[in-house]
Each structure stands twice: as C-alpha cells, then as structure tokens.
Amino acid sequence: MDGLTVNVASHAKHGDVTLLSLKGFIDTTTAPEFEKAFQGVLNDRKYKIVVDLKGVNYISSAGWGIFISEIKRIRGQKGDLVLVGMNPEVSEVFELLEFNTILKSFPNVEMAVKKGFEQS
C-alpha cells in the first residue's frame, strides 16, 4: 500500500461532526496531503472532527504534529479533535508521546461521536 488516502465526509446522523477517514501511513512524504485535507475542514469552519485511523499503520512525528498544531484553535471554537480506531503500533506511539493527555481516543466512530465532544 502506497502513501495515504484521505476521505472527508459529514457524519450520517450528526451533520455537525466531520469524519476524516485515513488509509495508509502518515510521514514526511504524505503529511502534506493530510494537512491539506485537515486545513480544508478547518477553513470550512468545521470544528467537531473525528479522525478514523483504523486504516493507518504508521504515523511519524510530522503526522502527530498536524494533529497537535491546531488543537488550541479547534477548542477555541468550542470543537474538538478525537481519534478513533488506532492499531496497537500507532496507539503505542500515541501513548509513548503522551498525546493521550492532549487528545481523546476511542475504539470506534460511534463511541467518539457519543462521548468525544463532551466538555471535560
């Protein structure tokens, strides 16, 4: 599998939630493609974002940086960015970098939509 595929859609039942489904890997070569899609969502003023990572097998620091770089702006707009479906390798790095203290993660999209946007 080469590169990265990014699909952006509104959640079927919750139109205010935007779903980014990723497939492939995020590194320095593919991060710009993800960042372009991510910035497009933010430019459309969509701030409740679920990123589905079940099809992602690797995220480099360039990829993690994109998630973290806009979190203050997103939360400032009363939104949030939540991650779902991380495989064990991706989840291990997520926890090792302590991003679990900054970003919420859930096993699936339904749980993320139900619990991810509650104010903590």
C-alpha positions in Angstrom: 0.0 0.0 0.0 1.5 3.3 -1.1 1.0 6.7 0.5 -2.1 8.0 2.1 -5.8 8.2 1.1 -7.9 10.8 2.9 -11.7 10.8 2.8 -13.7 13.7 4.3 -17.4 13.4 5.0 -20.1 14.6 7.3 -21.3 12.1 9.9 -24.5 10.5 8.6 -26.5 11.1 11.8 -24.6 14.1 13.2 -24.1 16.7 10.5 -22.0 18.9 12.7 -19.4 16.2 13.0 -16.8 15.8 10.2 -15.2 12.5 9.7 -11.7 12.2 8.2 -11.0 8.6 7.3 -7.4 7.8 6.6 -5.8 4.8 5.0 -2.1 4.2 4.6 0.7 5.9 6.5 1.5 9.5 7.6 5.1 10.5 7.3 7.0 13.5 5.8 6.0 12.5 2.3 2.3 12.1 3.0 1.8 14.6 5.8 1.2 17.5 3.4 -1.7 15.6 1.8 -3.3 15.0 5.2 -2.6 18.6 6.3 -4.3 20.0 3.2 -7.5 18.0 3.8 -7.4 18.8 7.6 -6.9 22.6 6.8 -9.8 22.4 4.3 -12.1 21.1 7.1 -11.0 23.9 9.4 -11.4 26.5 6.6 -15.0 25.3 6.3 -15.4 26.2 10.0 -16.0 22.6 11.0 -14.5 22.1 14.4 -16.0 18.8 15.6 -13.6 16.4 13.9 -13.3 12.6 14.2 -10.2 11.2 12.6 -10.6 7.5 11.8 -7.2 5.8 11.9 -8.2 2.2 11.6 -6.6 2.0 8.1 -3.4 3.7 9.3 -0.4 1.6 10.1 2.2 4.3 10.9 2.3 8.0 12.0 5.6 9.9 12.1 6.3 13.0 14.2 5.2 15.0 11.1 1.8 13.4 11.3 1.4 13.8 15.0 2.4 17.4 14.7 -0.5 18.1 12.4 -3.0 16.8 15.0 -1.5 18.9 17.8 -0.8 22.1 15.8 -4.5 23.1 15.5 -6.0 21.8 18.8 -6.0 25.1 20.5 -7.8 26.8 17.6 -10.3 23.9 17.4 -11.1 24.0 21.1 -11.3 27.8 21.0 -14.2 27.4 18.6 -16.0 25.0 21.0 -15.0 22.0 19.0 -12.6 19.1 19.4 -10.5 16.6 17.5 -10.8 13.0 18.5 -9.1 9.9 17.2 -10.6 6.5 16.6 -9.5 3.0 15.6 -5.8 3.2 16.3 -4.0 -0.1 15.7 -1.7 -1.3 18.6 1.5 0.1 17.0 0.0 3.6 16.4 -1.6 3.6 19.8 1.7 2.7 21.5 3.4 5.7 20.0 0.4 7.9 20.8 0.7 6.9 24.5 4.5 7.0 24.5 4.5 10.6 23.3 1.8 11.3 25.9 -0.6 12.7 23.3 -3.3 10.8 25.3 -3.1 13.7 27.7 -4.0 16.1 25.0 -6.2 14.2 22.6 -9.1 11.8 23.2 -9.2 8.5 21.5 -12.0 5.9 21.1 -12.3 2.4 19.7 -14.8 3.4 17.0 -16.6 6.3 15.4 -19.9 5.7 17.2 -18.3 6.0 20.6 -16.3 9.1 19.5 -19.4 10.9 18.4 -21.3 9.9 21.6 -18.5 10.8 24.1 -15.8 12.7 22.2 -17.4 16.2 22.3 -18.5 16.3 25.9 -16.9 19.2 27.8 -14.4 18.0 30.3 
